[in-house]
């Protein structure tokens, strides 16, 4: 796997998904069902879900004006 193969994955699915793909590729062998489940979960993340998770981790209430403003910027 090389950069021309990784860049479209990063753009479309984000760094965590591309990193998981890279790790699976370099590990070799056959991906397990758990590997596929993790990839599916990573590909289901949206900008809004990632922002929501980040706000929760930061302890910012989702109903605060700041959180609402940040969430409004995500798709």
HUPE-V428808 format. One record per pair of residues at least 6 apart in sequence whose C-alpha atoms are under 6 Angstrom apart, sorted by sequence separation. I is the first residue (numbers start at 0). J is the second residue. If there is no record, write none. Layout:
i=I j=J
i=I j=J
//
This chain:
i=9 j=17
i=8 j=17
i=16 j=41
i=47 j=73
i=46 j=73
i=47 j=74
i=12 j=42
//
